[in-house]
């Protein structure tokens, strides 16, 4: 079996760009550093004046049911995985603390894992509640 060795050539930025381009980029960076407030104002004005009707009409398009179905399936899978991961890690931590004799920390361990698993159900409920308020 023959193995061919290939030489990969790479360039640095200074080799890729000519001297004029580098000096222009340096001047532009210095200008941005000096005028941060004006650039932040410009970005804010542009962000507020962009017409987002095309984006919102795409988001409300009738073909988005597939996204909802896929998202619900992924969330269900994450909930199933989170359920077993929380049970296994919680059991491991409880046993570890029991072996060390730290009986007082067992309740807080169970509460931490219970809350972390509860977030998988609480956040979608909260987002649906917010959506129903503004819809």
C-alpha positions in Angstrom: 0.0 0.0 0.0 1.5 3.3 -1.1 1.0 6.3 1.1 1.4 9.6 -0.6 2.5 12.6 1.4 1.0 15.9 0.4 2.4 19.2 1.3 -0.2 21.6 2.5 0.6 25.2 1.9 -0.8 27.9 4.1 -0.6 31.6 4.2 -0.6 34.1 7.0 -2.9 37.1 6.8 0.0 39.4 5.9 1.0 37.1 3.0 -2.6 36.8 1.8 -3.4 40.5 1.9 -1.2 43.2 0.4 0.3 46.1 2.4 -2.5 48.5 1.4 -5.2 46.2 2.6 -3.5 45.7 6.0 -3.0 49.4 6.5 -6.7 50.1 5.6 -7.8 47.4 8.1 -5.5 48.9 10.8 -7.0 52.4 10.2 -10.5 51.0 10.3 -9.9 49.2 13.6 -8.3 52.3 15.1 -11.3 54.4 14.0 -13.7 51.9 15.6 -11.8 51.9 18.8 -11.8 55.7 19.0 -15.5 56.1 18.1 -17.2 53.2 20.0 -20.2 55.3 21.1 -21.0 56.5 17.6 -20.8 53.0 16.2 -23.0 51.7 19.0 -25.6 54.4 18.2 -25.3 53.5 14.4 -25.9 49.8 15.1 -28.8 50.6 17.4 -30.4 52.8 14.7 -29.9 50.3 12.0 -31.3 47.5 14.2 -34.4 49.5 15.0 -35.1 50.6 11.4 -34.7 47.2 9.7 -37.9 46.0 8.1 -38.6 42.6 9.7 -41.9 41.8 7.9 -40.2 39.2 5.7 -38.8 37.5 8.8 -42.1 37.5 10.7 -44.1 36.3 7.7 -41.7 33.4 7.4 -42.0 32.6 11.1 -45.8 32.5 10.8 -45.8 30.5 7.6 -48.1 27.4 7.5 -45.1 25.1 7.1 -43.9 25.6 10.7 -46.0 22.8 12.1 -43.1 20.4 11.2 -40.8 22.5 13.4 -43.2 22.2 16.3 -43.5 18.5 15.9 -39.7 18.0 15.7 -39.2 20.3 18.7 -41.7 18.4 20.8 -40.0 15.1 19.9 -36.6 16.5 20.7 -37.8 17.9 24.0 -39.4 14.6 24.9 -36.2 12.8 24.2 -34.2 15.3 26.3 -36.8 14.9 29.1 -36.4 11.1 29.0 -32.6 11.3 29.1 -32.7 14.0 31.8 -35.0 11.8 33.9 -32.6 8.9 34.0 -29.5 11.0 34.3 -31.0 12.9 37.2 -32.0 9.6 38.9 -28.6 8.0 38.4 -26.5 11.0 39.4 -28.8 11.8 42.4 -28.6 8.2 43.6 -24.8 8.3 43.2 -24.5 11.5 45.2 -26.9 10.4 47.9 -24.9 7.2 48.4 -21.6 9.0 48.4 -22.8 11.4 51.1 -24.4 8.5 53.1 -21.0 6.7 53.0 -19.3 9.8 54.3 -21.9 10.2 57.0 -23.3 13.5 55.8 -26.9 12.8 56.4 -27.9 16.5 56.6 -27.0 17.2 53.0 -29.2 14.4 51.4 -32.3 16.6 51.3 -30.5 19.4 49.5 -29.0 16.9 47.0 -32.5 15.6 46.2 -33.8 19.1 45.9 -31.1 20.2 43.5 -31.6 17.2 41.2 -35.4 17.6 41.4 -35.2 21.3 40.5 -32.8 20.6 37.6 -35.2 17.9 36.2 -38.2 20.2 36.9 -36.7 22.9 34.6 -37.3 20.6 31.6 -41.0 20.9 32.3 -41.2 24.4 33.8 -39.5 26.3 31.0 -41.8 25.1 28.2 -44.9 25.8 30.4 -43.5 29.3 31.1 -42.8 30.0 27.5 -46.3 28.8 26.5 -47.8 31.0 29.2 -45.9 34.0 27.9 -46.9 33.2 24.3 -50.6 32.9 25.3 -50.4 36.3 27.1 -49.1 38.2 24.0 -50.8 36.2 21.3 
